[in-house]
């Protein structure tokens, strides 16, 4: 889990750096033409990273809730079977 978080973190900031590099080139040097729309592509990629973070949090929360419910059911079954003996 921590390794995936580190990779996502680095990927996100790499996209931010790429976005500002293209913004600099477009504004000051005029190298990147307006027809290429690199800044729009970078913005879409950054939004995809935000969506992936949100989905990872939702999946992690659902897994945690399901796991805690499964453990609590197992404890109830074990305690009730202990009472029957």
Order of alpha helices (4+ residues) and beta strands (2+ residues): alpha-alpha
